[in-house]
Amino acid sequence: MDRLRPLSESDCYTRLYGQRDPTVTIVSRHPRARSSATTGEELRGAFEERLEARGPVDPFEAEAA
């Protein structure tokens, strides 16, 4: 099938979702404050601390499990 003209982004949106209702307002989500979120580095550090607190693993005991 040959296209008569290339489709723009708005043409594609209209074909997929139909016309947007003028009474609808799009509201973007606000990201959470970074101060309350745990970073990946903090999570990794906490995991390493828990591993070190467990102590050495007996290799014979690990095989039995």
Secondary structure, DSSP 8 states (H G I E B T S, - for coil): ---SS---HHHHHHHHH----TT----------TTTS--HHHHHHHHHHHHHHH----HHHHHH-
